[in-house]
Amino acid sequence: MLNRIAATTLAIALGLAALPATAADTPGVTATEIKIGQNAPFSGPASVYGQISTAESHYFQMINDQGGVNGRKINLIALDDAYSPPKAIEVVRKLVEDEQVAILFQTLGTASNVAIRKYVNSKKIPDIWIGSGASVFANSMKEFPWTIQFQPSYRVEGKMYGQYILKAHPNAKIAILYQNDDLGRDYVAGLRDGLGDKFDKMVIKNISYEVTDPTIDSQILELKASGADVLFEASTPKFSAMSIRKCADIDWHPVHIIDSNGALVKPALESAGFAKSVGVISAQYLKDPTDPTWVDDEGMKKFMAWRTKYAPEADLTNPVWYYGYTNAQALVAVLQLAGNDLSRDNIMKAATHLPNTTKLDMVLPGIEVSTSPTDYQAMKGMRLVQFDGTLYKLLP
């Protein structure tokens, strides 16, 4: 978290600490409270992600117990949208027009954020740290200046895998399995960026699947038949679990790279079976609370203290808990930077001037967190990891 003194000093330097915002200045802001809105999938096909909102709510409770931010308590209003874009539009309109929230925070889902962003930007409401890594958001700052991401883009992550393959497996024969949507296509585009002019030579098979497909067995069989020795997969947990199981069942053991969305230990690898998942390569930007590497880490100690007091139900094997914690901590850094002026303009100015000295408890060492008016991508990198049968270990 930003040091309060440092944050105030920087706020003054940026011209952010002006007169206190009042309820008349900004909807949802009073002398004692700032009201924040969020859509969340508490039901529907992505209900596991509803725990992200729960983690964020618990983090804000800790901050409120400490006196809030600049004397204001954070009131998070999260409404269920069932991971449905039409419902997300309905929910966001209610948050803005009925609940009169000051800002939106961590609106979840690529399709849902595409659906709401025209409305949000027309209303000039900061939508901070949206829950998607799709490059469609990273590249649209001018058209949608009120929407800002936190996590690395899928395309940047895909590029990293391509660079890794060139270095570690320069003679690889690559098979690609990707989800036929913006997520899957982003990762494939990133892989092409990483492989450069060797993409067409190294990739010998490229197959997609639909999220409505009941199985991907036929795709895995076809990819194995291609003779590939590297399987690059851009998917989500349900399908990555299927692919891991099927590869094991047919005795196919390529170097298996799965994007960070699809490679979650829980539910993906746990569902596939840990023994079958050994060797899976992915990427992370957050510390794993189950990894003893971090037992003496100060940031991890703070996270574990929060979990003990405020989120005892948190499953440490499920990354949604420390993802939510981190996003909430990053929002608090923005609000601290905004100082006493909580106008929407000033909050957005703070969100786009996050300094590179920003420290978040759970971010892996060596990864910078910062923003600027010309670079909205807060999380600047990731680290490659490999599953050892129990947890992911950082690769050199």
Summary of the structure (lengths in Angstrom):
residues: 396
radius of gyration: 21.2
end to end distance: 27.5
largest distance: 67.1
contacts: 1411
relative contact order: 0.15
helix: 44%
strand: 18%
